């Protein structure tokens, strides 16, 4: 991954937006998340007699990227990391007519993976 990023940077096809850091201790999961809260409108229609009333509320939806890591260190000092990146975004909206509901619906995309990687001992001693 680092080699790919270095290649893209030398070609001028990338730009570093941030350099977040995360710390944890052995066998404890740590998570870093960069997200935006998107308010999603919901409409509830109530009819009582001849009167109809729409109640508009908003539901907050977090979308963004997150990274979970869980380190394990064996007796020889070899570090194994469980890594789980996730990317979420809103990909569109459908109106009330198309969804046959009282509220517009949003399309949401969530992509992720889970992997394990091993590294040699990282400290002197």
trRosetta pair geometry for C-beta under 8 A, 3 or more apart (Angstrom, degrees):
i j d omega theta_ij theta_ji phi_ij phi_ji
1 4 5.7 -54 -152 34 32 112
1 5 6.5 30 152 -16 66 106
2 5 5.7 -54 -148 38 33 111
2 6 6.2 35 153 -20 66 106
3 6 5.7 -53 -146 37 30 112
3 7 6.4 35 153 -22 63 105
4 7 5.7 -54 -150 33 30 113
4 8 6.5 27 154 -15 64 106
5 8 5.8 -56 -148 38 31 109
5 9 6.3 31 154 -20 65 107
5 14 6.8 -132 -155 114 67 174
6 9 5.7 -55 -146 36 31 112
6 10 6.4 28 156 -18 65 105
7 10 6.0 -58 -150 36 29 107
7 11 6.5 19 155 -11 64 111
8 11 5.8 -63 -147 43 31 107
8 13 4.8 -91 -162 75 82 98
8 14 4.0 66 132 -21 114 126
9 12 7.8 43 -180 -70 31 25
9 13 7.9 -98 -68 53 20 63
9 14 5.2 -62 -77 62 60 115
9 16 7.7 18 -106 -41 119 96
11 14 7.9 72 64 2 87 86
16 19 6.6 14 176 -58 121 93
18 34 7.6 147 55 -95 156 156
20 32 5.6 151 139 174 138 148
20 34 7.2 -150 -38 -53 154 120
22 30 5.1 151 165 132 115 130
22 31 7.8 -120 -144 115 144 7
22 32 4.5 -116 -76 -41 128 123
22 67 7.2 -154 -8 89 156 112
22 69 6.7 132 101 31 136 124
23 30 6.8 -168 90 -123 27 164
24 28 5.1 -153 179 88 109 95
24 29 7.1 -86 -146 142 158 13
24 30 3.5 -138 -58 -36 128 126
24 69 6.7 180 21 90 139 96
24 70 7.6 -78 112 -118 155 41
24 71 6.3 158 85 14 108 107
25 28 5.1 40 65 26 76 126
25 71 7.8 -124 144 61 20 113
26 71 5.8 -84 -114 99 51 94
26 72 6.3 78 -160 -123 88 38
26 73 5.2 -78 -107 14 124 101
27 70 6.8 25 -144 -179 30 98
27 71 7.3 -77 -38 84 34 57
27 72 5.7 59 -74 -98 77 79
28 70 7.0 -160 91 -134 19 80
28 71 8.0 -8 47 43 60 79
29 68 5.7 -5 -170 -172 109 104
29 69 7.2 156 -150 81 60 35
29 70 4.5 -36 -91 -81 70 99
29 82 8.0 -50 -104 77 90 116
30 68 7.1 163 83 -151 42 56
30 69 5.5 -16 59 61 90 85
30 70 7.5 159 15 -82 66 49
31 66 6.0 4 -174 -178 103 111
31 67 6.9 167 -149 84 57 45
31 68 4.6 -19 -97 -98 89 77
31 69 7.9 166 -83 18 44 62
32 66 6.8 172 88 -152 46 63
32 67 5.3 -2 55 54 91 93
33 62 7.9 17 164 166 135 133
33 64 6.4 98 177 92 83 125
33 65 7.3 180 -148 95 55 46
33 66 4.0 -12 -103 -104 85 98
33 67 7.8 -172 -75 22 50 57
34 64 5.1 -144 102 171 56 131
34 65 5.4 5 56 57 93 86
34 66 7.5 -179 23 -79 56 53
35 62 4.5 20 164 -174 145 98
35 63 6.2 149 -155 76 91 26
35 64 3.1 -146 -104 15 57 138
35 65 7.5 -165 -74 32 67 40
35 66 7.3 -2 -53 -58 108 96
35 88 7.9 11 -121 60 104 113
36 62 7.4 152 74 -150 34 55
36 63 5.9 -25 60 66 83 80
36 64 5.7 134 6 -65 66 107
37 60 5.0 -15 -169 -165 109 111
37 61 7.2 138 -158 67 57 38
37 62 5.8 -32 -97 -92 66 65
38 60 7.3 137 68 -157 40 56
38 61 4.9 -32 65 67 92 93
38 62 7.8 161 17 -94 77 15
38 63 5.7 10 -3 11 122 115
38 90 6.1 -103 95 -22 174 140
39 58 4.2 -6 -172 -175 107 132
39 59 7.4 137 -159 66 57 33
39 60 5.9 -35 -98 -96 61 64
39 61 7.8 153 -103 18 13 79
40 58 6.5 139 65 -160 40 70
40 59 4.9 -29 64 64 100 86
40 60 7.5 166 15 -97 81 13
40 61 5.2 47 -20 -11 120 120
40 106 5.7 -94 -127 -13 125 138
41 56 6.3 -22 -161 -164 101 99
41 57 7.7 144 -155 83 53 37
41 58 5.7 -37 -96 -100 50 77
41 103 7.1 -165 117 -156 70 100
41 104 6.7 42 77 42 98 108
42 56 7.4 152 80 -155 47 50
42 57 5.2 -20 64 69 97 85
42 58 7.0 162 16 -100 80 24
42 59 5.9 49 -18 -12 122 106
42 103 4.4 -15 -144 -125 64 150
43 54 5.4 -18 -166 -167 105 109
43 55 7.2 146 -158 73 52 48
43 56 5.5 -19 -102 -100 76 70
43 96 7.5 -41 53 -84 129 134
43 102 5.4 -130 94 147 87 88
43 103 4.8 164 35 -95 72 76
43 104 7.8 63 8 0 108 72
44 54 7.2 144 75 -159 42 56
44 55 4.6 -18 63 60 96 102
44 57 7.3 17 1 9 106 107
44 102 6.3 70 -116 120 34 145
44 103 7.5 -12 -59 -55 53 110
45 52 6.3 -2 -174 -174 101 101
45 53 7.3 162 -153 84 55 40
45 54 5.3 -26 -98 -99 74 71
45 55 7.7 -171 -79 19 26 72
45 102 5.1 -144 6 -142 102 130
46 52 7.2 164 86 -154 46 53
46 53 5.2 -15 62 62 94 89
46 54 7.9 171 20 -88 70 24
46 55 6.7 39 -5 -12 110 109
47 51 7.2 165 -152 90 54 48
47 52 4.8 -18 -101 -102 82 80
47 53 7.9 169 -83 20 37 63
48 51 5.5 -14 66 67 79 96
48 53 7.7 -6 15 9 99 107
61 90 7.4 89 104 -68 139 117
61 106 7.4 -134 11 69 169 154
61 108 7.5 -120 179 -98 143 135
62 88 7.6 66 114 82 69 142
63 88 4.7 -128 -142 112 71 98
63 89 5.3 96 177 -112 128 38
63 90 5.9 -92 -71 -25 165 83
63 108 7.4 -139 -98 -140 118 102
64 87 7.9 -89 139 -143 31 54
64 88 6.4 9 38 57 32 91
65 85 7.2 -12 -171 -170 97 92
65 86 6.9 164 -154 88 52 56
65 87 5.1 -12 -104 -105 85 71
65 88 7.6 -178 -78 23 39 67
66 85 7.3 166 89 -153 50 49
66 86 4.9 -2 56 56 92 101
67 83 7.2 -23 -167 -163 93 85
67 84 7.2 149 -159 80 47 53
67 85 5.1 -14 -105 -102 80 74
67 86 7.7 -170 -76 22 38 69
68 82 7.8 -25 118 113 92 91
68 83 7.5 151 84 -158 59 37
68 84 4.2 -8 58 60 104 105
68 85 7.9 -163 25 -70 65 31
68 86 7.8 33 -2 -4 98 106
69 81 5.6 -25 -160 -165 101 109
69 82 6.9 150 -156 78 46 59
69 83 5.5 -3 -105 -104 81 68
69 84 7.6 -168 -71 25 41 71
70 81 7.0 143 71 -158 46 57
70 82 4.3 -1 53 50 100 109
71 79 5.8 -29 -159 -163 107 102
71 80 7.2 138 -159 77 54 48
71 81 5.4 -26 -99 -99 68 76
72 79 7.3 144 75 -157 45 53
72 80 4.7 -18 62 62 99 98
72 81 7.8 -175 21 -78 70 32
72 82 7.8 54 -8 -14 104 93
73 77 6.5 -16 -172 -142 103 36
73 78 7.2 157 -152 76 57 39
73 79 5.5 -23 -98 -99 76 69
73 80 7.8 -175 -79 21 29 71
74 77 7.2 -51 72 16 67 16
74 78 5.0 -1 39 54 110 90
74 80 7.2 57 -27 -8 99 108
76 121 7.3 -114 135 -53 70 115
77 120 7.7 27 110 172 95 59
77 121 3.5 23 129 -98 120 118
77 123 7.6 -121 -163 47 126 87
78 118 6.1 5 169 -172 110 107
78 119 7.1 166 -166 82 66 45
78 120 6.3 -52 -115 -128 75 37
78 121 6.4 -66 -76 -52 42 71
79 118 7.0 153 86 -158 50 55
79 119 4.6 -13 65 61 101 97
79 120 7.7 14 23 89 86 13
79 121 7.3 126 -16 -100 90 36
79 122 6.4 -5 -8 -11 139 110
80 116 6.2 5 -180 -177 100 103
80 117 7.3 169 -154 87 57 37
80 118 4.9 -24 -100 -101 75 79
80 119 7.8 -179 -79 21 31 68
81 116 6.9 168 85 -152 47 55
81 117 5.2 -11 58 59 96 85
81 118 7.7 178 17 -85 70 30
81 119 7.2 31 -8 -2 108 108
82 114 7.1 -6 -175 -171 91 93
82 115 7.7 169 -154 90 50 36
82 116 5.4 -25 -99 -98 62 82
83 114 7.3 161 85 -154 50 47
83 115 5.3 -17 62 66 97 83
83 116 7.3 162 16 -94 78 28
83 117 6.3 9 -2 8 125 107
84 112 6.5 24 -180 179 82 116
84 113 7.1 -160 -139 90 55 46
84 114 4.8 -5 -101 -105 92 78
84 115 7.9 165 -77 22 50 58
85 112 6.3 -170 97 -141 52 73
85 113 6.3 11 54 46 84 84
86 110 6.7 -8 -171 -170 103 90
86 111 7.1 161 -154 86 54 46
86 112 3.8 -14 -103 -93 76 118
87 109 8.0 -11 112 116 86 96
87 110 7.4 166 86 -151 49 44
87 111 4.9 -8 58 60 95 95
87 112 7.0 174 19 -72 60 65
88 108 6.7 -1 -169 -179 97 101
88 109 6.8 166 -150 89 49 57
88 110 4.7 -4 -103 -104 88 79
88 111 7.8 -179 -75 23 45 60
89 108 7.4 177 93 -153 33 62
89 109 5.4 -6 60 57 78 100
90 93 7.8 18 167 -57 117 79
90 106 5.4 -42 -146 177 114 123
90 107 6.8 112 -170 77 64 58
90 108 5.7 -39 -107 -101 59 69
90 109 7.7 162 -110 16 10 79
91 107 4.5 -64 68 106 90 110
91 108 6.8 158 11 -109 87 14
91 109 4.8 71 -36 -23 124 111
92 106 7.2 166 93 -159 39 59
92 107 4.4 17 57 33 81 123
93 104 5.5 18 -179 162 111 123
93 105 6.9 155 -159 85 62 44
93 106 5.2 -33 -101 -105 74 65
93 107 7.1 -136 -70 7 26 81
94 98 4.5 -113 -178 88 101 128
94 99 4.9 110 114 -46 121 107
94 104 6.5 172 83 -165 49 75
94 105 4.7 -6 54 61 101 95
94 106 7.8 -166 17 -82 72 19
94 107 7.1 84 -21 -39 95 95
95 98 5.3 93 56 12 72 102
95 99 7.2 -169 90 6 35 93
95 104 5.4 -42 -127 -112 39 99
96 99 6.3 -73 -143 51 28 94
96 100 7.8 91 166 -88 59 6
96 101 6.0 -114 -145 75 71 60
96 102 6.4 -4 -139 -162 121 16
96 103 6.6 162 -97 83 96 4
96 104 5.8 -73 -50 -71 70 61
97 100 7.4 18 -177 -72 29 48
99 104 7.2 127 19 -144 136 38
99 105 4.7 122 -86 0 161 124
101 105 6.7 78 44 -44 138 107
119 122 6.5 20 130 -54 125 105
